[in-house]
Amino acid sequence: TLRPDAIFGTTNLWAHPDGQYARVRLRPIEDQPTFAQVWVVDAAAVCKLEAQFDAVEVISRHAGRELIGRNAKTPLTGRVVPIAAASFLDPRHGTGLVYSSPGGSPHDFLALKEAQREGRLPAELRVINTVEIKDKRRQLVPIVGECYAADKLAKYGITDPSDARMEECKQELYKEEHYGGVLVQVGEHSGIPIKQAKEKIHAALVAEQRGGVLYEPSRRAETRAAQPVIVARLQGQWFLNYGGADAKAKAMALLDGMEYLPSQHKGPQKGALEWVQRRPCARRRGIGTPLPQDPVAGRAAVRLD
C-alpha cells in the first residue's frame, strides 16, 4: 500500500484472476539485520525485490485464481478479509496485490460496489470509516452517505471509474484528508493526524515485523531496451537527507516568507516538503565530484549547482 494509514479501513484485498503470484522469503538487509519475512507478490515484482533486498528466495508460485476466495489477515488490526478478483490491477504497480480501503478512496468505493453487484464480494460487506475530517474553520465535516469517498463521488456525480473527473475527485478528497483528517476508532493510533499517520503506521508495521519498504520510481519510465525502470538499493549508497527536523523547519520558514505566483502552487510545495525524506546523491562511476566523506575511490556526488 502507498498509504499505511489506510490499512485500518481495509475491507478486502484485490488479486488479478489471470495473474501469476509468488511467495517470497526476504532475507535480512544491511540496515534491518533482523528483517526476514514472507511476502506474496505478483511475479513481475520479484525482480524489484531482488534489486532492493540482499537475498530473495521464491518459495512457491501460484495462479491468481488460487488466491481468489481465500481470506487474509490485515496487520495491526488482525481483521480477516476476503481476497476478491479484479481485472483492473496493474502488475507493475507495487507488489501487484492490493489492499482496498473504500472509505477514503473513490476508486476503491466504486470497485467495492461493482464487486458486490457481480457477486465477487458479499453484499453484507460494509465500508469501515477510520478518518474524521475537519474543514479550514476546524468544523467537523459530516459523512452524509456511507463514507467520505461516497460523498465526494456524489458531489461530482461520478458513477463510472473511467470518468475523466475521477482523478480530480480523488485528489480533492486526499487533500482534505491530508490537511484536516485524523484517525479515529483505531485503538492506540486514534487521534494521529493523517499528515503524520503514514510514517507512524509504517514504523509500527516494521516494529512488529508486519511490513517493510518497497521503493518505486516517482514516475514511470523505460530503459533504452524498452524495459521498465525500477529502483535498486546499492550497498553504501549516499543520500541527501531532506527529512531532518531542522532542515524541514528552515525550509518551511523560507516557504512561508515567499510570495508564490500563481498562489495555488504554494500548497503543493508545502506538501512536497512535508513528505520528502532522502534522495540518492552519489554514483560509482561517471560524472560528479568525489564525496570527501566517502573512503571508496571513484564514488561521486552529483553536483547540484
C-alpha positions in Angstrom: 0.0 0.0 0.0 1.1 3.6 -0.6 -0.8 4.7 2.4 -0.1 2.5 5.5 -2.6 4.6 7.5 -5.5 3.4 5.2 -4.9 -0.2 6.3 -7.3 0.2 9.2 -10.2 0.7 6.7 -9.4 -2.4 4.7 -12.5 -4.3 3.6 -10.8 -6.8 1.2 -7.7 -7.5 -1.0 -7.7 -7.4 -4.8 -5.9 -10.1 -6.9 -5.9 -10.5 -10.7 -7.6 -13.8 -11.6 -5.3 -14.2 -14.6 -2.2 -13.1 -12.8 0.8 -15.1 -11.6 1.9 -14.6 -7.9 4.9 -15.8 -5.9 5.5 -16.5 -2.2 8.9 -14.9 -1.5 11.2 -15.0 1.6 13.1 -11.9 2.1 16.4 -12.2 3.9 18.0 -9.6 6.2 19.1 -6.3 4.7 22.0 -4.1 6.0 20.0 -1.5 7.9 17.4 -4.0 9.2 19.6 -7.0 10.3 16.6 -8.9 11.9 14.3 -8.4 9.0 13.1 -11.7 7.5 9.5 -12.1 6.2 7.5 -14.0 3.6 5.6 -11.8 1.1 3.1 -12.7 -1.6 3.7 -10.6 -4.7 2.9 -10.5 -8.4 5.6 -12.5 -10.3 6.5 -9.2 -12.0 7.5 -7.7 -8.7 10.1 -10.4 -7.8 12.8 -8.6 -9.9 12.1 -5.4 -7.9 12.6 -7.3 -4.6 15.8 -8.8 -5.9 17.1 -5.3 -6.7 16.4 -4.0 -3.2 16.9 -6.9 -0.7 20.1 -8.8 0.0 18.6 -12.2 -0.6 15.3 -13.2 -2.2 14.0 -16.8 -2.3 11.0 -17.8 -4.2 9.2 -20.4 -2.1 6.3 -21.2 -4.4 4.4 -19.8 -7.4 0.6 -19.6 -7.7 -2.0 -18.6 -10.3 -4.2 -15.7 -9.3 -7.3 -17.8 -9.3 -5.8 -19.8 -6.4 -5.9 -16.7 -4.2 -9.5 -15.6 -5.1 -12.0 -16.5 -2.5 -9.4 -17.1 0.2 -9.0 -14.9 3.3 -6.2 -12.7 4.6 -5.5 -11.2 8.0 -4.7 -7.5 8.0 -1.7 -6.4 10.1 -2.2 -4.3 13.2 -5.9 -4.9 13.2 -6.0 -8.7 12.9 -9.2 -8.4 10.8 -9.9 -11.3 8.4 -10.9 -10.0 5.0 -11.7 -11.7 1.7 -9.5 -11.7 -1.4 -11.6 -10.8 -4.5 -10.9 -10.8 -8.2 -10.1 -7.6 -10.0 -9.0 -7.3 -13.6 -8.1 -3.6 -13.3 -4.9 -4.3 -11.3 -1.5 -3.3 -12.8 1.2 -5.8 -12.0 3.9 -3.1 -12.5 2.4 -1.1 -9.6 3.8 -2.0 -6.1 3.6 -5.7 -5.3 0.5 -6.3 -7.5 -1.6 -7.5 -4.6 -3.8 -4.5 -3.4 -5.5 -3.5 -0.2 -8.9 -2.0 -0.7 -9.9 0.8 1.7 -13.1 2.3 0.2 -13.9 4.7 3.0 -11.2 7.1 1.8 -10.8 6.1 -1.9 -13.3 6.8 -4.6 -11.8 4.2 -6.8 -12.0 1.5 -4.1 -15.6 2.5 -3.3 -16.8 2.1 -6.9 -14.8 -1.2 -7.2 -16.4 -2.5 -4.0 -19.9 -1.7 -5.2 -19.3 -3.3 -8.6 -17.9 -6.4 -7.0 -20.9 -6.7 -4.7 -23.3 -6.4 -7.6 -21.4 -9.0 -9.5 -21.2 -11.4 -6.6 -17.4 -11.2 -6.2 -17.8 -9.8 -2.7 -20.6 -10.5 -0.2 -23.4 -7.9 -0.1 -23.1 -7.5 3.7 -19.5 -6.3 3.5 -19.6 -2.7 4.9 -17.3 0.3 4.5 -15.1 0.9 7.5 -14.7 4.6 8.4 -11.5 5.4 10.3 -11.0 9.0 9.5 -12.7 12.2 10.6 -12.1 15.4 8.6 -12.3 19.0 9.8 -12.6 21.9 7.4 -10.5 25.1 7.4 -12.6 26.5 10.2 -11.9 23.4 12.2 -15.5 22.3 12.0 -16.2 18.5 11.6 -17.2 17.6 8.1 -20.2 15.2 8.5 -20.5 12.0 6.5 -23.8 12.1 4.6 -23.6 8.8 2.7 -21.6 5.7 3.6 -18.3 7.4 3.7 -16.3 10.4 2.6 -15.5 8.7 -0.7 -19.2 8.2 -1.4 -19.9 11.8 -0.6 -17.2 13.0 -2.9 -18.4 10.8 -5.8 -21.9 12.2 -5.2 -20.7 15.7 -5.3 -19.1 15.1 -8.7 -21.9 12.9 -9.9 -19.4 10.1 -10.8 -20.6 6.5 -11.1 -18.0 5.2 -13.6 -14.4 4.8 -12.6 -13.3 5.8 -16.1 -14.9 9.2 -15.7 -12.4 11.9 -16.7 -13.1 13.8 -13.4 -12.1 10.8 -11.3 -8.5 12.0 -10.6 -9.7 15.5 -9.6 -12.3 13.9 -7.3 -9.7 11.6 -5.7 -7.1 14.4 -5.2 -9.7 16.7 -3.7 -10.5 14.1 -1.0 -6.9 13.2 -0.4 -6.0 16.8 0.1 -8.9 17.3 2.6 -7.8 14.2 4.5 -4.2 15.2 4.5 -4.7 18.7 5.9 -7.8 18.1 8.1 -8.1 14.4 8.8 -7.3 12.4 11.9 -7.5 8.6 12.6 -10.5 7.6 14.8 -11.6 4.3 16.2 -8.3 2.6 15.6 -7.2 1.9 19.2 -3.8 3.3 20.3 -3.4 5.0 16.9 -6.6 7.1 17.2 -6.0 10.9 17.1 -3.0 10.8 14.8 -3.3 13.5 12.1 -3.3 12.0 8.6 -0.3 14.1 7.5 1.7 12.2 10.2 0.0 8.9 10.1 1.9 7.4 7.1 5.2 7.5 8.8 3.9 6.5 12.3 1.9 3.5 11.0 4.8 2.4 8.8 7.0 2.5 11.8 4.5 0.4 13.7 4.3 -2.2 10.9 8.1 -2.5 10.7 8.4 -2.7 14.5 6.0 -5.6 14.6 7.7 -7.3 11.6 4.5 -6.9 9.7 5.8 -4.8 6.8 8.8 -3.4 5.0 9.7 -0.9 2.4 9.5 -1.4 -1.4 10.8 1.6 -3.3 9.2 2.7 -6.5 10.2 5.4 -9.1 8.4 8.7 -8.8 7.2 8.3 -12.3 7.1 5.5 -14.9 10.0 5.3 -17.3 11.6 2.7 -19.7 15.1 1.8 -20.5 16.5 2.0 -24.0 15.7 -1.7 -24.2 12.0 -0.8 -23.5 12.2 -2.4 -20.1 10.6 -0.7 -17.0 12.9 1.3 -14.8 13.0 0.0 -11.2 14.7 1.2 -8.0 17.8 -0.6 -6.9 19.3 -0.5 -3.4 23.1 -0.1 -3.7 25.3 -1.1 -0.7 26.9 2.0 0.7 24.7 4.4 -1.3 25.0 8.0 -0.2 21.8 10.1 0.2 21.0 13.8 0.7 18.8 13.8 3.9 15.8 16.2 3.5 14.0 14.5 6.4 15.8 16.2 9.3 13.6 18.3 11.6 15.9 21.3 11.5 16.2 21.2 7.7 12.4 20.9 7.3 11.8 23.8 9.8 14.1 26.1 7.9 12.6 25.1 4.5 9.0 25.7 5.9 10.1 29.1 7.3 11.6 30.1 3.9 8.4 28.9 2.1 6.1 30.8 4.4 8.0 34.0 3.6 7.8 33.5 -0.2 5.2 35.0 -2.5 4.0 32.4 -5.0 2.7 33.2 -8.4 0.3 31.5 -9.1 -0.6 31.3 -5.4 -2.2 27.9 -5.7 1.2 26.2 -6.2 2.3 27.1 -2.7 0.1 24.4 -1.0 1.5 21.5 -3.1 5.1 22.7 -2.5 4.4 22.6 1.3 3.1 19.1 0.9 6.2 18.1 -1.0 8.4 19.5 1.7 6.5 17.5 4.3 6.9 14.1 2.7 10.3 14.3 1.1 12.9 12.3 3.0 16.1 11.1 1.2 17.4 11.4 -2.3 20.4 9.4 -3.7 23.2 11.8 -4.5 26.2 9.7 -5.5 27.2 7.3 -8.3 30.0 4.8 -8.6 31.2 5.9 -12.0 30.8 8.7 -14.4 30.4 12.4 -13.8 30.3 14.1 -10.5 32.5 15.5 -7.7 34.1 12.9 -5.3 32.5 12.9 -1.8 35.1 13.9 0.8 33.3 11.7 3.4 33.5 8.6 1.2 36.5 6.3 1.5 35.6 4.4 -1.6 37.5 5.8 -4.5 35.5 6.9 -7.5 32.2 7.3 -5.8 31.0 10.8 -6.5 28.3 13.2 -5.6 26.3 14.7 -8.4 26.8 18.5 -8.5 23.5 20.3 -7.6 24.6 23.7 -8.7 
